[in-house]
Amino acid sequence: MKRIVYALALMLAGAGLHALAQPAPEPGGTFVETDTQVAKDEPGTHNGGGMTVGYSFFSKVPNLKLVFRKRAFKPGSGVGLHTQKEDEIYYVLSGRGQMTLDGKTVDVTPGTAVLTRTGSSHSLKQVGDEDLVVLINYEIQPKR
């Protein structure tokens, strides 16, 4: 029993020394991007149809696990029905839309937040005369 405790103590001490020998992490840094820098005309995602303007903020920042997007859905455009692979949040800034969430249709308007969990299904359609503008946020494995 004493040998096991002694071996464990040596392993922990070695791990501690290894951690001390690692280089210090890079400073955090900050990034600033504007709509005009990242705006891109794109078709509705997941075969949703129509045209949108996508704003993929910080997409070129290395090792970032967070996706932060804004999307302006032009009249008649949308997100096609698909099964969610990660938790995803939609927040409506302006306009009107209809989401189908696991088979139920829900109206979404400014101030509406929707969390779609892994394994759920959803789609989104712009309705009305003005663009439907939403923020979209989810985590991914970082690109290295």
N, C-alpha and C positions, 0 to 999 in steps of 0.2 A: 504494500500500500504506500509506503514511504517513497518507493521508486516512482510510482505513478504520479504522486504529488510533486516530486522533484522534477520529473520530465515535463509535467504541465507547466510548472513555474518557469522552466527554461524556455519552453515554447512561447509563453506569454512575453517573457523578457525579449526574446528574439523578435517577436512581432512588433513590440514597442520600439526597438532599435531600428527596425526596417521602416516604420512609420516616420521616425525622426530623420532618416536618411533621404526621404522623398523630397523632391523640389517643391518649393512653395507654389501654390496655385497662382495663375495669372490674376491680376486685378479684375474686378467684375466688369467695369466699363459700362457705358451707356450708348444707346443708339436712338437716333431720331429719324423718322421717315414721314413724308407727307403723302396725301392722296395723289397729288400730281406725279410724284416719283414712282409710284407703284401701280397706278391704274392701268388696267388691261382689258380690252373688249374680249369677252369669252362667251361661248355658248352656255346655256343652262347646264348645270352639273348633273351627273348620273342620268344623262339623256332626258333632262327635264324640258328641253325645248326652249326656243326663243333666245334672245341675247341678254347678256348681263355685263356689268362692269365689275371686275374682280379687283380687290385691293389686298394683296398678300403681303402684309407687313412683316418685316424681319425674316423673310424667307431665305436670305443669304447669310444670316448670322450662324456661324458654326456651333454645333452642339446644343442648339436650342430645342427643348422638348415641347415647347408650346407653339401651337398654330394660332395666329390671331389674324382674322380676315374681316373685311367688310365687303359686302356684295350688294350691288344695286340691280335689282331684277326689273328689267324693262317690261312693259305691258305684255302679258301672255307668256312670260318666261317662268322657269321654275327649277326645282330640284326633283329629279325622278325618284320614284319609290325605290328604296334600298334598305338593306339590313345594316344596322350600325355596327362598326368594328371596334369603336372606342366611345367613351362618354363624350358627348358633344353638346355645346350650349349655343342656342340662337337667341339673340336679343334684337327686337324690332325697334329701329330708330324712327322710321317714317314709312308711310304707305300702308297698304292693307294686303293681307295674304290669307290663304287657307292652308293649313297643314293637315295631312293625314297621319295620325299617330297610332300605330298598331290597329289600323282599320277604322279609327274614329276621326271625323273631320272637326277641326277646331279653327275658329277665326283668330288671326293674330293681327294686332294693331300696335301702334307705338306704346312702348312700355311693357310689352309682353316678353317674358323670358321663358324659353322652353329648354328643358334638359332631356336629351335622348340618350338612354343608357345602352350599353353594349348589349347586342342581341335584339334590340327593339327595331321596328321599321318605321320609316317616315318618308314623306314627300312634302314639297312646298310649292304652291302656285301663287304668283302675283295676281291680285284682283284689283279692280278700280282703275282710275285714270292716271295716277302718279306712280313713279317707281316705288317698289318695296325695297327698303334699305335695311339690311340686317348686319349685325356683328356675329361672327362665328368663331368659336374658341374650342380647341381640343388639344390633347397631348399626343405626341408621336415619339418614336425612337429617334434620337438626334442623328443628323447626318454628320459624318466625321470627315 
